[in-house]
Amino acid sequence: MKFSLSKCFAVFAFALACLAQPVLAAPFDPPTWRDSTWDYRSEDSVDIKSEVSWWKAGAVGGITLSSYAAAYVFVFAKGWWDNDSSHFHFENDFDYALNLDKFGHFAAGVILGESFYEGYRWAGLSEFKSYLFAGLSAMATHIAIDVKDGYSPAWGFSIFDVLSGTLGGFLPMAERYVPVFKYVDLKWSYWINTTYYYDKTTHRGEAIFTDDYVNQTFWASFKPYRLLPSVVQKYYPSWLAFAAGLSINEKAMDFHADDADRRREVYLAIDYDLEAFRPQSRLARSLIKYLNYFKLPAPAIQVYPEFHWFLLYPIKF
């Protein structure tokens, strides 16, 4: 890769921005439950008693059905679902969007898992059962959607789409009980930098943003603060994280393009760990859980297949 002077300056500026962040740290912050437990989710078990309320369970069911109905009207009906159908068939679309859609199904499963967990926990189920049933509910939702897709003239039932959504549905459970997820967050960002997807006819109907993979990026965000010794932690900003992201170029959405033109894109970026703001109430922690799945705009560099730098990626200007 040939670096010009401007590219070298961009790398220097990016490094300088990273090194400058610790001056914003707040050393000697008073200790809170986050410092002692390293897991803000563990507070849920003492905030809520495990005693099932049937009227709350009924409310969760009603809200779920209403949400499914709204999703059909505003999302799925825009696709092929109101058009012609075919016989049921399977199709594993490994070539579609260079498999970035599998990350999309995973992300959808995560939101479903979190939402179902909040509902089941509110209804009085135990913490473990709430996580378990939330993952199973996300799986059932994806199975239902793909069964319908199985009758689509253009799509089909995809086992790997269901598997991706199911894994996403169980991510909240993993974040609670699997230690490695205390050090890494999985995130998503979206910004319409190109109208390439919307300019094309898709799914025999109107375009929906969830299929606009050209403008989506999926991230793994790493939290150095939690790996540092306590002596160093006092001087490192607990909110400062670093993320690696994956996206695709426009040609990746074109089945007729040459394989050499269909490329994945890799990014490195500064990130923010919103858990570091140490919310004390359960409502605040619940909001943090959702917000922390979204990668907020921050300085970033594209390292593959070309080099570019961005001041507030995913906004490109």
N, C-alpha and C positions, 0 to 999 in steps of 0.2 A: 504494500500500500504506500503510495507516494504522498508525503505530507508537505503541504505548503506552509508558508509563514503564518497565514491566518489560522490554519488548523492547529499549528503548534500553540498559537496564542489562545485558541479556544480551550485546548487541553489544560494550559496553565491557568486560565481563568476558572475553569471547572474545579481544578485542584485547590486553588486559592479559596474558592467559595466553601469547599468542604472543610478546609483547615480553619477557616474563620468562624465556623459555627460554634466551637466550644466557648468562645467568649460570651455567648448568649446563655451559657449554662447558669443554673442557679445552685451553686455549691451550698452544702449544709442545709438543704431543704429539710423541713421536719419530717421524720419517718411517718409513713402511713401504712395501712394494710397492704398496699401494693408492694412496698419494699420488703415486707416480711413474708408475704405469701407468694409473690411473683406470679399470681394468677387471679386477676380480678373476677373471673367467673366463679371461683370457689366461694365467693360471698353469697351466691344465690342460695346455697343450701341452708344458710342460717337466716336469710331474709324471709323465706317463704316456708310455711309448714306444709308437710305432705298430707293433705286431707282433701280428697276429691269433692268438688262441689258440682253437682249435676247440672245446675242451671248455668254455671260457667262453662261446663263441657258442652252443653247445648248451644251456648253463645259462640263458642269456638267453631262448632260445626256449621252454624248459620253464616258466620263471617267467611268461613272457608268456601262454602257453596256460592256465596255472593261474589267472592273474589274470582272464583273459577268462571262465573258467568260474565263478569266484567272483562276478564282476560280473553274470553271467546269473542265478545263483541268488539273490543278495541284492538285485539292483536290477531288471533287466529282466523277470524272471519275475513281478514284482509288478505290472507294467503289463499291456498287452493280450497280450503275447507267448505266453502259455499259453492264450489264448482263441481265438475265431473269427477267421478271416482273410478277405480279399477278394481281388479281382484286383489286380495291381500297378498303381499309379497314382502320379502326381506331385501334390504339393500344397505351395504356398509360403504358409505360415500367417503372413502379415504382421500379422494382427490379434491374434494370440495374445500375451498379456502385453506388448502394445505393443512387440514386438520385443526385449524384454529377454532372451528366451530365446536370441537370437543371441549375446549376451554370455556366456550360460551355456555354449553350445557352444564359444565361443572359449576360455573358462577351462578347460574339459575338455581341449581341444586342447593348451593350455599344459602342463598336468600330464602328459599323455601324451608331449609332446615332450621335456620334461625327463627323464622316466623312461626313455624309449627312448635318449636321448642318454647318460645315465649307463651304461646297459647296453652300448651299442655301444662306448663309450669304454673301459669296463672290459674288454670282449672284445678290445680292441687295435686297433680302427679308428682312423684319423687323426681329428683334431679336426673338420676340415671334413666328412669323410664321415659322422662320427657325427651332426653337426647335420643334415646333408642327409637321411640315412636316417631320422632321428628324425622330421623333419617329414613325410616320405613315409609313415612308419608311422602317424602320427596321422591323416593323410588317409585311408589305407586302412581304419583302424578306423572312422572316421566314415562312410565309404562303406558298409561292411558293416552298420553299425547302421541307416543310412537305407534300405538295400535291404530289410531286414527290416521297417522302418516302412512301406515302400512297399506291403506287403501288409496293413497295418492297416486295419480298418474305419473308424477314426476319424482316423488320421493319413495319411501318405503320404511318398513320397521328396521331400525338400526340398533342392534344389540349394544354397540359401543357408545351410541348416544345415551342410551338408558344407563349403561355402566358409568359414564362420565357424570351424569346427573345424580346418580346414586352416591357416588364417592363425594360429590359436593355436598349432598344432604347430610352426610356423616362427618363433614369437616368440623362443624361446631363441637361435636362430641370428641373428636380427636384433639381439638384445641383445649378441651377441658382435661383430658386424661392422658394424652401423649406428650411427654416432656419436650420433644423437639419443637413443637409448635409454640413454645414459649419464646423461641428465638427467631421465628420467621412468620410473616403474614403473607397471605395470598390476596392480591388486590386486582382491581379492574379500573381502567380509565377509558374515557370516550370523549371525542371532540370531532366535529365535522370539519375536517381540513380539506376534504375533496368530496364532490357530489357524484363521483364515479358510480357508486352503487345505485344511487337514486335516479341516475340518468338512464339506467338500464331497466328493461322489463323483467320483473322477478316474480316467480311463483304465480304467474297469471293474474296478478292483482297488485294492490298497492304495496310499496316497499315499507318495511318496518325496521326500526333502528337496531333491533336485536340481531338482524342478519347483516348489518353493515360492518363486516369484520375488517374492512380496510381502515376504518377509523377507530378500531378498538385495540387496546393493548392490555395484555395480561402480565402481572408482575409477581415476583417473589421478593418480598421486602425483609431484609435482615436487620436485626436489632443488636448492634454492638454493645449497647449499654448493659444488656443482661449477661454478656459473656465476660465483662471486665471485672477485675478484682475490686473489692469494695473501696480500696484506697483511691483507685482511679475513678470509680463511679461518681464520686463527689464532684469531680471536675468535668465530667463528660455530660453533655445535654441528653437527658434520657429520651427526649422526643426525636433525636436525630437518628435516622435509619438510612440504609442504602438499598436500592432495588435494582433488579435485573428484569427487563421486560421483553415480551415477544409480540410481534405484530406481523402484518403482511403488506406487500405492495399492491397496487391496483390490479396488475396483471394476474395476481394470484386468484382473483375472482372470475377470471375469464378462462373457461374451459378450452377455448380455441387458441389460446396463446401458447407459444413455445415454452417447453418446460424450463429452458434457461432464463426466460423472462419472468417466470413466476417465482417470487423469492420471499423468504421470511426476513424480517427485520429484527435486530437485537439492539436493545437500549440499556444504558446504565444511567441511574438517576439518583439524586437526593430524594429522601422520603421523610415522612413525619409519622411517628408512632403516637397516635392519638391517645393510647392508653396512658401515656406519660403524664397526661393532665390530671390523673388521679381522681376521677369522679367518685364521690362518696355515696350518693344515693343509687338505688337499684335502677331507677328510671334513667339517670344519667349514664350509668354503665351500659344499659341496653342501647341507648343512642350511640354510644361510643362503639359498641360491637358492630353496628351497621355502618357507621361512617368510616370505620377503619378498614372496611373492605374496598373503599374507593381511593384510588391513588390521586392525590391532589396535585395541581400544577406545581412543578419544581424544575430547577435546572437539570438538563439531561444531555447525554451524547448518544448518537447512534454509532455503533461500532461495527455493524454488519448489515448489508453487504457494502455499504459506503460509510464514510465518516461525515457526520453533521453534528452540530450542537444547537441546542434550543434553550432559551431562557426560561420558559414556563411550559414545558411539555406536559400534556399532549397538545397544547395550543402551539401551532407552528406559524411563526411570522418572522 
